[in-house]
Amino acid sequence: MTHHIVATTPIAGQKPGTSGLRKKTAVFMGRHYLENFVQSIFDVVGTTGKTFVLGGDGRYFNDRAAQVIMRMAAANGVARIIIGKGAILSTPAASHLIRLNKTDGGIIMSASHNPGGPDEDFGVKFNMSNGGPAPESVTEAMYKRTTEITSYPMFDGQDIDLDKIGRVHLGPMIIDVVDPVSDYATLMESLFDFPKIRAMFQSGFRMRMDSMCAVTGPYAIEILENRLGAAKGTVVNGTPLPDFGGMHPDPNPTWAKALMDEMFSDSGPDFGAASDGDGDRNMVVGRGIYVSPSDSLAVLAANAHLAPGYAKGLAGVARSMPTSAAADRVADALGIAKFETPTGWKFFGNLLDAGRATLCGEESFGTGSDHVREKDGLWAILLWLNILAVRRESVAEILAAHWTKYGRNYYSRHDFEAVDAGRADAMVQALRDALPSLPGREIEGLRITEADDFAYTDPVDGSVSKSQGVRIVFDGGSRIVMRLSGTGTQGATLRVYLERYAPGPEGLDHDPQDALAPIIRAAHELASIEQYTGRTAPDVVT
């Protein structure tokens, strides 16, 4: 039986960002809030006779939200829901299930790398039938719909047992509870040389994988320990917990400090990796050496042909604008296309769908390929393992050889978190206003050659995205990029991206923060960061 829940006035609108809607968990648990957004998704994409994938990263409220969404789906005429056991699905696994089953899209419950728990964050986003995030035109329509609806239908029924794999019904709607890991693991086995990686582990190669009490734990245990033969215990923090065990599930040197300490100890493993809340980000570390996401993308692009799934070469490489230009140098050397896009995986989706790019990456620890339409943390880790297994060199040796051949793009990101949003907006606007006067100016011994607010014309559909980040370029290719991030749930996060190119072979072994010191000072002076934010140093350095 279906009944309609009615509010006397339109339920307050909720505007999703590039990664869906993220709010405090208590907000999502409030009266009508989750239901309003879900109904708006259904009203925009249509439901009658359709099939959707459903799952999330296991954070607090994930299980209850799944039951609500299924009852709403049944009430809206959805024909079938494919849901991971326990309502668990990593974001890349959800993308794969959408594509594998040719569904009409999927609802992913996650706030990505944000902390989880009753006092922390929750999120919902919709992915299209190609497996990728909904484009801006669709999310804008969803937002508009949230400001209009005054009711939503709800199917009366008992909770579905999501701990039992198999087919059940909710009214006329089919619900298939599936193993969240198996199809994804099979896809990985088709892309990488599992026998060669298994032989590397058998030869004594040691690895540490920190899943940060988040969704990749079951995936990493099945693939690394069960299928590839890594030693039991290789995966730590492998059980997804509603509050991520109190951890901040963001795989960077700050929040994955225990892993960094182990990798930089005298007895550290050969290779270390971490992934985030929903499994779409990655950090890789060698013994005694950290690999920046920008360098990781470049190294993967240069060596992807060593993996069976990419043996025929790459169509092109795409990077987000704030990501360093290291991958561009590889693309030029390979004679393949290179693309610089705004931040947001949806921009890569068009290039992947059109066959224009094969590998994509963002500096925010997101890397992926055309195997799905999301960034994929475990995929990137497995590609690194495939490269290590073929080259039989350490991470440090591979990086050194790469920098000698292509030069080194020293790179870092400084995050100023929970900054007063009004002050942050005023700072960025003042910098935008000053852009025309900056070319030709010298600061910290550096001459500014270009200054703009990045705009992007999509080469596939011709859409234009403006105001995507302030760029200040110096002689020799050094850069400062500044953006305000919308991935948090309170205040604003100012992200300052810093880059300096050293052509090599000399000058390739400096500490990045030392190499970037003049760029850092220039960024603070040009943007008056302390004046506007009250901060003299960032909260997080990556």
Helices and strands as residue ranges (DSSP letters): E 2-6, E 21-24, H 25-28, H 33-45, E 51-56, H 62-75, E 80-88, H 91-100, E 106-109, E 121-127, H 136-146, E 151-155, E 166-170, E 173-178, H 182-191, H 194-202, E 207-210, H 216-220, I 221-227, E 235-236, G 244-246, H 257-263, E 271-275, E 282-286, E 289-291, H 293-303, G 304-306, G 308-310, E 316-320, H 326-334, E 337-341, H 345-353, E 359-362, E 366-369, H 377-391, H 395-406, E 408-419, H 421-434, G 435-437, E 442-443, E 446-453, E 456-457, E 464-465, E 470-474, G 475-477, E 479-485, E 492-502, H 512-515, H 517-527, H 529-533, E 540-541
